[in-house]
Amino acid sequence: MQPADRLSKLPVYLFDALDAQKAAEEAKGVHVIDLGVGDPDRPTPKYIIDMLKQAVDNPKNHHYPSFKGLPEYRRAVAYWYKTNFNVELDPDREIMSCIGSKGGVSALPFALINLGDVVLVPDPCYTAYIPGIVMAGGEVHFMPLLEENEFLPDLAAIPADICERAKLMLLNYPGNPTAALGPLSFFEKVVSFANQHNIVICHDAPYSEAVFDGQRQPSFLETPGAKEVGIEFHSLSKVFNMSGWRIAHACGNADVISYLSKVKSNVDMGIFQPIQHAGIAALTGTMDFTREMCRIYQRRRDVLIEGLNKLGWNVRKNPATFFIWTRVPEPGISSTDFAAKVLKQAGVLITPGRGFGEYGEGYIRIALTVEEDVCRAVVERIQKAGLVY
């Protein structure tokens, strides 16, 4: 029995490989501190859990859910966008629910591209962006994200023949793994580029609320003309520590939402209704929890960066997300080999930048999803392992 040929084009999922490395060390008796996967470590707020419990007890919520999402959920998304970004959205035409934004982003190429069409993808990027494009028969053109350009793609550097064949551009700010912000001035250029080349823009924004030092990440949909050229995915995973709940939404251009809805309705189902009711409670409630989590991540960032810089790591201060994205501190070693060295010598799991793409080489990503005392323990372990530069 043989798999489909298309599976041979898919890479090994980065975090499956990291899990295997971690398991190998733990099998030796090592207590590994995991700073690899970006999964919020604090629990979901109690008022959201209480709403889930209440909704589960209602038999009306035990049936097949709508693939577009409950009308009440879509209205809650519209309320949240208006409150947070001053963006007006039509809940009936411009919003749909997704079982996690990963599934939505992966399904979008099936709605928009034909065999051989080009999709413009940042490099480095969240690895889940690639498989949907490959399986839909698209061709990926990577846009380098360089530190000297604030990790923003140089739209003018995209070759003319690629622009002619491109149907879709994926963007992600605040960036994973780069932890960079995407300013409105950049989004304005993106809208102009999309209009010039008839390209749909997909902006993935799950980290929009994890921004530090008094800065702000605008929604792509705040940009004049954005709804005419694209959509934005957002998720409750990072905003309300609901990563395991799998609840998200796509918003924006009504035509693109309808195309994506057609794909999802044929191959997928909606979100379990009690989870949607919990999502409504999250989106229409206070943002105090989210703001406090942002302060917590910022303190962890500062503790870890201060400690590592005392060891000569020369870590840059990231403005957003719960990741540190910084250059490999040891010269002459690849990011993969350096991450393996940190794991074996210090028992700390970090992510090699190469795993996010060619232009991630030379960098490492460190998650801030452990408490401050564990951040200090990480620094102590690294110092004891002699990883000082």
Backbone torsions as a table, in degrees:
resi	resn	phi	psi	omega
1	MET	NA	128.1	-176.0
2	GLN	-118.3	144.6	176.8
3	PRO	-76.0	168.1	174.8
4	ALA	-63.3	147.4	-178.5
5	ASP	-57.6	-33.3	-175.4
6	ARG	-62.8	-24.7	180.0
7	LEU	-66.8	-27.1	179.7
8	SER	-68.9	-17.6	180.0
9	LYS	-87.6	-7.9	-177.3
10	LEU	-90.6	136.5	177.4
11	PRO	-76.4	163.4	169.4
12	VAL	-66.8	129.7	-179.1
13	TYR	-59.9	126.9	-173.2
14	LEU	-49.8	-45.0	-172.4
15	PHE	-79.1	-17.6	169.2
16	ASP	-65.4	-41.9	178.8
17	ALA	-65.1	-41.1	178.3
18	LEU	-64.6	-40.3	177.6
19	ASP	-60.0	-39.6	179.6
20	ALA	-65.6	-41.3	178.1
21	GLN	-64.4	-42.0	179.0
22	LYS	-62.5	-44.8	-179.2
23	ALA	-61.8	-37.5	-179.7
24	ALA	-64.0	-39.9	178.3
25	GLU	-70.8	-40.5	-179.9
26	GLU	-66.4	-30.3	176.5
27	ALA	-65.2	-21.6	176.7
28	LYS	-87.2	0.5	-179.7
29	GLY	94.3	7.6	-179.1
30	VAL	-81.9	131.6	171.5
31	HIS	-85.7	103.9	-175.5
32	VAL	-86.1	130.3	170.1
33	ILE	-89.2	117.2	-171.1
34	ASP	-94.2	106.9	173.3
35	LEU	-114.8	32.8	-177.2
36	GLY	-92.0	-77.1	-176.8
37	VAL	-73.3	139.2	178.9
38	GLY	-89.1	79.9	-179.0
39	ASP	-118.7	119.6	-177.5
40	PRO	-52.2	135.3	-174.9
41	ASP	-92.7	-21.7	178.0
42	ARG	-82.3	151.6	-178.0
43	PRO	-72.8	161.7	172.6
44	THR	-61.1	141.3	179.3
45	PRO	-55.5	145.6	-174.3
46	LYS	-61.6	-38.5	-176.6
47	TYR	-64.7	-27.6	176.7
48	ILE	-74.3	-42.9	177.8
49	ILE	-62.9	-40.8	179.7
50	ASP	-62.1	-38.4	177.9
51	MET	-66.5	-38.3	175.7
52	LEU	-58.6	-48.0	-179.0
53	LYS	-59.3	-43.4	180.0
54	GLN	-63.5	-42.9	-177.7
55	ALA	-70.2	-32.7	179.1
56	VAL	-63.1	-32.4	-178.7
57	ASP	-72.7	-11.5	-178.6
58	ASN	-90.8	113.9	-177.7
59	PRO	-58.5	-22.2	179.4
60	LYS	-63.9	-19.8	-178.6
61	ASN	-93.9	9.9	-175.7
62	HIS	-97.2	3.4	-175.7
63	HIS	-96.6	176.1	175.4
64	TYR	-57.5	131.8	177.7
65	PRO	-86.2	157.7	174.5
66	SER	-67.3	137.4	-179.7
67	PHE	-69.1	-26.2	179.2
68	LYS	-79.5	-19.6	-176.5
69	GLY	106.2	150.8	176.3
70	LEU	-56.8	142.5	175.5
71	PRO	-55.1	-37.2	179.4
72	GLU	-65.3	-36.5	178.0
73	TYR	-67.4	-44.0	-179.7
74	ARG	-65.4	-35.1	175.6
75	ARG	-67.1	-35.4	177.7
76	ALA	-65.9	-39.2	176.4
77	VAL	-62.0	-44.6	179.2
78	ALA	-60.8	-41.5	178.1
79	TYR	-61.9	-43.8	-177.9
80	TRP	-65.4	-40.6	178.8
81	TYR	-66.6	-39.2	178.5
82	LYS	-66.6	-42.1	-177.2
83	THR	-70.0	-43.5	-174.4
84	ASN	-84.5	-37.5	-170.8
85	PHE	-122.9	-3.0	-174.9
86	ASN	56.9	38.5	178.1
87	VAL	-106.6	126.7	177.4
88	GLU	-88.1	128.7	178.7
89	LEU	-131.8	141.3	174.8
90	ASP	-86.1	112.1	-176.5
91	PRO	-60.2	-26.4	-176.7
92	ASP	-83.3	-31.4	-173.0
93	ARG	-114.7	-24.8	-169.4
94	GLU	-116.0	11.8	-179.9
95	ILE	-140.9	137.5	168.8
96	MET	-143.0	150.5	178.5
97	SER	-82.8	157.4	177.0
98	CYS	-139.0	147.1	176.0
99	ILE	-81.9	73.7	-172.0
100	GLY	84.1	143.2	-179.0
101	SER	-70.1	-24.5	177.8
102	LYS	-57.6	-44.1	178.7
103	GLY	-66.1	-36.0	179.0
104	GLY	-68.4	-46.1	179.0
105	VAL	-62.9	-38.6	-179.7
106	SER	-68.1	-30.6	-178.7
107	ALA	-82.3	-23.0	-173.7
108	LEU	-57.9	-42.2	178.9
109	PRO	-58.4	-32.4	179.2
110	PHE	-66.5	-23.7	-179.3
111	ALA	-87.4	-20.7	-168.5
112	LEU	-123.1	-25.1	-172.1
113	ILE	-114.6	151.4	174.5
114	ASN	-106.6	170.3	-178.4
115	LEU	-54.4	124.1	177.3
116	GLY	89.4	-7.6	175.9
117	ASP	-66.3	153.2	-177.4
118	VAL	-99.1	139.0	171.8
119	VAL	-117.7	128.1	179.9
120	LEU	-87.5	122.1	-172.7
121	VAL	-129.8	134.9	177.2
122	PRO	-68.0	151.9	177.0
123	ASP	-138.3	113.7	10.0
124	PRO	-78.8	160.5	-179.6
125	CYS	-151.6	167.2	171.2
126	TYR	-59.9	124.0	-169.1
127	THR	-64.5	-21.1	-178.1
128	ALA	-71.2	-8.9	178.9
129	TYR	-69.8	-28.3	-169.1
130	ILE	-78.4	-45.1	-172.1
131	PRO	-57.0	-40.7	-179.4
132	GLY	-62.2	-38.4	178.6
133	ILE	-64.9	-46.8	-178.7
134	VAL	-61.7	-46.5	-176.8
135	MET	-70.0	-24.6	177.0
136	ALA	-83.7	-1.0	177.8
137	GLY	85.6	15.7	179.6
138	GLY	-86.2	168.7	177.5
139	GLU	-114.1	129.7	-178.9
140	VAL	-89.8	130.0	168.7
141	HIS	-116.0	119.2	-175.8
142	PHE	-85.6	136.9	175.6
143	MET	-105.1	112.2	-176.8
144	PRO	-62.4	135.3	173.2
145	LEU	-106.3	109.1	-173.8
146	LEU	-108.7	143.2	-178.5
147	GLU	-60.4	-37.6	-178.7
148	GLU	-68.4	-13.3	176.3
149	ASN	-110.9	24.9	179.4
150	GLU	57.8	29.1	178.9
151	PHE	58.2	35.9	172.3
152	LEU	-108.8	139.7	179.5
153	PRO	-70.0	145.7	176.1
154	ASP	-88.1	97.6	-175.2
155	LEU	-63.3	-32.1	-179.1
156	ALA	-69.5	-17.6	-178.5
157	ALA	-86.4	-6.5	179.9
158	ILE	-73.3	124.3	-176.1
159	PRO	-58.7	147.0	-176.7
160	ALA	-59.4	-39.8	-178.4
161	ASP	-68.0	-30.9	176.2
162	ILE	-69.7	-42.0	178.1
163	CYS	-59.0	-38.0	180.0
164	GLU	-65.6	-32.6	-176.9
165	ARG	-95.2	-10.5	-175.0
166	ALA	-76.6	138.0	177.9
167	LYS	-117.0	-17.1	-171.8
168	LEU	-151.0	141.2	173.2
169	MET	-125.2	131.4	175.7
170	LEU	-102.8	134.1	176.1
171	LEU	-133.6	160.7	-175.6
172	ASN	-155.6	104.6	176.1
173	TYR	-140.2	139.3	-9.5
174	PRO	-53.3	144.1	-166.8
175	GLY	-82.3	140.1	167.2
176	ASN	-116.3	113.7	17.9
177	PRO	-100.2	-1.0	-165.6
178	THR	-73.9	-17.3	-178.8
179	ALA	60.1	25.3	-178.2
180	ALA	-93.9	156.1	175.9
181	LEU	-94.6	151.9	174.4
182	GLY	-112.7	104.8	-176.6
183	PRO	-74.5	160.3	178.3
184	LEU	-59.6	-34.8	179.2
185	SER	-59.6	-36.5	176.4
186	PHE	-70.9	-44.1	179.9
187	PHE	-60.7	-33.9	177.0
188	GLU	-62.7	-39.3	176.2
189	LYS	-65.7	-37.5	179.8
190	VAL	-63.9	-44.1	179.1
191	VAL	-61.3	-43.5	178.1
192	SER	-62.3	-42.6	178.9
193	PHE	-62.8	-43.1	-179.7
194	ALA	-63.1	-41.9	178.2
195	ASN	-65.9	-39.5	-178.2
196	GLN	-65.3	-36.7	-172.9
197	HIS	-112.6	6.8	178.5
198	ASN	56.3	52.7	-178.2
199	ILE	-114.8	138.1	174.2
200	VAL	-83.7	136.9	178.3
201	ILE	-103.5	132.9	173.4
202	CYS	-119.8	113.8	178.7
203	HIS	-107.5	124.6	-179.9
204	ASP	-102.2	118.8	-167.7
205	ALA	-129.0	45.1	-175.5
206	PRO	-69.7	-17.9	-175.6
207	TYR	-103.7	19.4	-171.9
208	SER	-60.9	-26.5	-176.3
209	GLU	-95.4	-6.0	179.2
210	ALA	-97.1	72.2	-176.9
211	VAL	-126.0	137.3	-168.4
212	PHE	-111.0	169.5	170.0
213	ASP	58.7	34.3	175.9
214	GLY	75.9	8.0	179.5
215	GLN	-85.7	174.8	-177.3
216	ARG	-144.9	141.1	173.2
217	GLN	-104.2	114.4	177.4
218	PRO	-72.5	154.8	168.8
219	SER	-72.5	143.8	173.5
220	PHE	-56.5	-33.9	-176.2
221	LEU	-72.1	-10.1	172.2
222	GLU	-70.5	-22.5	-175.3
223	THR	-70.5	130.5	176.1
224	PRO	-53.9	128.2	178.7
225	GLY	86.3	-2.0	-175.8
226	ALA	-64.1	-40.8	-178.2
227	LYS	-67.1	-19.1	177.8
228	GLU	-78.1	-16.9	-174.8
229	VAL	-123.9	-5.7	-175.1
230	GLY	-169.3	-174.1	179.8
231	ILE	-134.2	167.2	177.7
232	GLU	-130.9	133.9	172.4
233	PHE	-96.5	139.7	173.9
234	HIS	-139.9	159.4	-172.3
235	SER	-141.1	152.7	174.5
236	LEU	-88.0	-3.2	-174.5
237	SER	-58.3	-50.9	-175.7
238	LYS	-91.0	-31.6	-175.9
239	VAL	-70.4	-38.8	-176.2
240	PHE	-124.1	19.3	179.8
241	ASN	53.7	52.0	-177.4
242	MET	-121.9	37.3	-174.2
243	SER	-60.4	-35.6	-178.9
244	GLY	-81.5	-8.6	-177.1
245	TRP	-80.5	-23.6	179.7
246	ARG	56.9	68.5	178.3
247	ILE	-138.4	126.1	-176.0
248	ALA	-155.7	-176.2	-179.4
249	HIS	-157.3	153.4	172.0
250	ALA	-112.9	138.5	-175.9
251	CYS	-137.6	150.8	173.1
252	GLY	130.7	-134.4	-173.4
253	ASN	-52.4	123.4	-173.8
254	ALA	-63.6	-36.4	179.8
255	ASP	-66.2	-46.7	-179.9
256	VAL	-63.2	-39.8	176.8
257	ILE	-60.7	-40.6	-179.9
258	SER	-68.1	-37.0	177.6
259	TYR	-65.7	-45.1	178.8
260	LEU	-64.5	-38.5	178.4
261	SER	-61.5	-37.3	-179.6
262	LYS	-65.6	-41.4	176.5
263	VAL	-63.3	-51.1	-174.6
264	LYS	-63.6	-37.0	-177.7
265	SER	-69.0	-23.4	-179.6
266	ASN	-89.1	-22.9	-174.8
267	VAL	-124.4	-2.3	-170.0
268	ASP	-138.6	-177.6	175.9
269	MET	-136.0	172.1	-179.9
270	GLY	-81.5	179.8	179.5
271	ILE	-81.0	137.1	174.9
272	PHE	-46.3	126.8	-170.0
273	GLN	-59.7	-38.8	176.2
274	PRO	-58.5	-33.3	176.6
275	ILE	-67.5	-37.5	176.6
276	GLN	-63.7	-40.5	177.9
277	HIS	-63.5	-38.5	174.7
278	ALA	-63.8	-39.2	176.9
279	GLY	-63.1	-38.0	176.6
280	ILE	-61.0	-43.7	178.3
281	ALA	-60.9	-38.7	179.7
282	ALA	-66.7	-49.4	-172.4
283	LEU	-71.6	-27.3	-177.5
284	THR	-100.9	-1.5	-179.5
285	GLY	-93.4	-165.1	-179.3
286	THR	-73.6	153.4	174.8
287	MET	-99.0	14.4	-177.2
288	ASP	-59.4	-43.0	-179.9
289	PHE	-60.3	-45.6	-178.2
290	THR	-63.1	-42.1	178.9
291	ARG	-64.4	-39.5	178.9
292	GLU	-66.9	-39.6	176.7
293	MET	-61.8	-37.2	178.0
294	CYS	-62.7	-42.2	177.3
295	ARG	-63.8	-38.8	178.9
296	ILE	-63.6	-47.0	179.1
297	TYR	-62.0	-38.5	179.9
298	GLN	-64.8	-41.3	178.4
299	ARG	-65.1	-40.8	177.6
300	ARG	-62.9	-43.4	177.4
301	ARG	-56.2	-47.9	-176.3
302	ASP	-64.9	-40.4	178.6
303	VAL	-62.3	-47.1	-175.9
304	LEU	-69.5	-43.4	-179.1
305	ILE	-65.7	-43.2	178.9
306	GLU	-59.8	-44.2	-179.6
307	GLY	-65.8	-45.6	-178.5
308	LEU	-68.4	-35.1	179.5
309	ASN	-68.6	-27.8	174.0
310	LYS	-67.0	-20.9	177.8
311	LEU	-94.7	6.8	176.3
312	GLY	84.9	20.0	-177.3
313	TRP	-79.2	-20.2	178.5
314	ASN	54.5	55.9	-176.3
315	VAL	-81.8	132.5	175.8
316	ARG	-77.8	147.9	-179.0
317	LYS	-86.8	105.7	-178.6
318	ASN	-71.7	140.4	-177.4
319	PRO	-85.1	-8.3	-172.5
320	ALA	-161.9	174.0	-176.8
321	THR	66.7	173.6	173.7
322	PHE	-103.1	44.0	174.5
323	PHE	-128.2	150.2	164.0
324	ILE	-104.9	128.4	177.8
325	TRP	-119.1	112.7	-172.9
326	THR	-146.6	162.0	-178.5
327	ARG	-69.9	148.7	173.1
328	VAL	-59.4	124.1	-174.0
329	PRO	-75.9	-17.0	-177.1
330	GLU	-98.4	121.7	-179.3
331	PRO	-69.3	148.4	173.2
332	GLY	77.2	17.7	-179.9
333	ILE	-132.5	142.4	-179.9
334	SER	-73.9	161.7	178.6
335	SER	-64.3	-36.2	179.4
336	THR	-65.8	-45.1	-179.9
337	ASP	-68.5	-36.2	179.4
338	PHE	-67.8	-42.7	178.4
339	ALA	-61.8	-39.6	177.4
340	ALA	-64.8	-37.0	179.6
341	LYS	-65.9	-42.7	178.6
342	VAL	-64.1	-39.5	179.4
343	LEU	-66.0	-47.4	-175.5
344	LYS	-72.7	-36.8	-174.7
345	GLN	-91.9	-28.6	-176.6
346	ALA	-117.5	-10.4	-178.4
347	GLY	69.0	30.7	-179.8
348	VAL	-120.5	125.6	-179.3
349	LEU	-94.3	118.7	172.0
350	ILE	-124.0	170.8	-174.1
351	THR	-107.7	126.3	176.6
352	PRO	-70.0	136.5	-178.7
353	GLY	-60.9	-29.5	-179.1
354	ARG	-60.1	-25.8	179.2
355	GLY	-65.7	-15.4	179.5
356	PHE	-101.0	1.4	178.4
357	GLY	137.2	169.2	-177.5
358	GLU	-56.9	-40.7	-176.3
359	TYR	-83.7	3.4	171.0
360	GLY	-87.2	-11.3	178.4
361	GLU	-60.9	140.7	-177.5
362	GLY	93.2	-4.2	-179.4
363	TYR	-123.8	163.0	171.1
364	ILE	-132.2	153.1	175.5
365	ARG	-116.0	131.9	-178.3
366	ILE	-123.0	122.5	-179.1
367	ALA	-82.4	146.2	-179.3
368	LEU	-102.7	34.7	-172.7
369	THR	-100.9	38.2	172.1
370	VAL	-135.8	159.2	-177.0
371	GLU	-67.9	165.2	-176.2
372	GLU	-59.3	-38.4	-179.5
373	ASP	-65.7	-31.1	177.2
374	VAL	-73.5	-35.5	174.7
375	CYS	-58.8	-41.8	178.4
376	ARG	-67.0	-37.1	178.3
377	ALA	-65.2	-35.3	177.0
378	VAL	-60.3	-46.6	179.7
379	VAL	-61.7	-42.2	179.4
380	GLU	-62.5	-43.0	179.4
381	ARG	-62.6	-45.1	-178.7
382	ILE	-63.9	-39.8	178.1
383	GLN	-65.3	-44.1	179.6
384	LYS	-64.7	-30.8	178.9
385	ALA	-76.8	-4.4	178.3
386	GLY	79.1	17.7	179.5
387	LEU	-86.7	62.4	-176.3
388	VAL	-117.7	136.6	-171.5
389	TYR	-131.1	NA	NA
